[in-house]
């Protein structure tokens, strides 16, 4: 552990838990924290938040807008306008803090829940809705944004990220004298993905080749309905040490600590010092996806205990206390949030339906004769219904 402030969890989840079979499993221990749930600044050995309150206010804005987007998308799914949605409620600090650490030449590989990071990278929220509405594939410009496409197969993006990082090494974008000439890769996945073989393989290659990649695990305590203590008998960040990768745990609800830790990890990756594994200890306040019902497997009291550690509330409290923001600033943010909500609600309903005819041209740079014939056969079939009455 690289220093930190001890944060004790609630009495039923402090040092360890005991499984029905009698096995004692360590569930929690100290982590790096710079802002308490009460909005008080604290010190952590080796880490500090090296930005002003204006930067922190910008992070608060990103968290609020990310939460609003997530709430609107969840509501749209409940109204039948989206087929599915993976909520990110409660994980805003983990996403915004890490996203704020990304530099010009860095590449980001998300899973499917990093909505706030996507907004920070300039992805249009309506582009994120297209996939869930079934009107398009995941088709934003990942080259321009340096934010790659959502990965719905658990853990696969970890391998993609390590491969990309190894390519950056070979392209000379790592370890240069001028920091502006260096880049690294930041890859996100959840606690459940750490049980996937792909993630273990990614850790092996990252360690073996000292790839410039930061593994950012959002440990939200639940892999759908499986609690973290069933997935791992040790804290998740310790798993990486077995691969020879430096690892640490940070308060995932503390945007200051998350940004400080991620900046440190990305800096060392850019310098050519290899990978880092970060476990952001947070909580998924909502469902795994909108097809999930968390009331079937966890207690309401647990949710309330974590609600008191809300990542947005602590930052708002701190900034109001220091005078960095006031009620007028918050009112303006509320108005911006409302406008975003209107755009999402109206924009979702206006997304154009896909035209199947177009998809034959999206397979090859030059459509081969076989697919041309297939398209013509389809168009003839479609035209045969034009005179029918619905």
HELIX and SHEET records of a PDB file:
HELIX    1   1 UNK A   11  UNK A   13  5                                   3    
HELIX    2   2 UNK A   53  UNK A   78  1                                  26    
HELIX    3   3 UNK A   92  UNK A   99  1                                   8    
HELIX    4   4 UNK A  115  UNK A  120  1                                   6    
HELIX    5   5 UNK A  125  UNK A  133  1                                   9    
HELIX    6   6 UNK A  142  UNK A  145  1                                   4    
HELIX    7   7 UNK A  156  UNK A  170  1                                  15    
HELIX    8   8 UNK A  179  UNK A  181  5                                   3    
HELIX    9   9 UNK A  191  UNK A  195  5                                   5    
HELIX   10  10 UNK A  197  UNK A  209  1                                  13    
HELIX   11  11 UNK A  228  UNK A  231  1                                   4    
HELIX   12  12 UNK A  236  UNK A  239  1                                   4    
HELIX   13  13 UNK A  240  UNK A  243  5                                   4    
HELIX   14  14 UNK A  255  UNK A  270  1                                  16    
HELIX   15  15 UNK A  294  UNK A  296  5                                   3    
HELIX   16  16 UNK A  300  UNK A  307  1                                   8    
HELIX   17  17 UNK A  311  UNK A  322  1                                  12    
HELIX   18  18 UNK A  327  UNK A  349  1                                  23    
HELIX   19  19 UNK A  356  UNK A  362  5                                   7    
HELIX   20  20 UNK A  369  UNK A  383  1                                  15    
SHEET    1   A 2 UNK A  16  UNK A  18  0                                        
SHEET    2   A 2 UNK A  24  UNK A  26 -1                                        
SHEET    1   B 5 UNK A 107  UNK A 109  0                                        
SHEET    2   B 5 UNK A 185  UNK A 190  1                                        
SHEET    3   B 5 UNK A 213  UNK A 219  1                                        
SHEET    4   B 5 UNK A 276  UNK A 281  1                                        
SHEET    5   B 5 UNK A 246  UNK A 251  1                                        
SHEET    1   C 2 UNK A 222  UNK A 223  0                                        
SHEET    2   C 2 UNK A 226  UNK A 227 -1                                        
END                                                                             
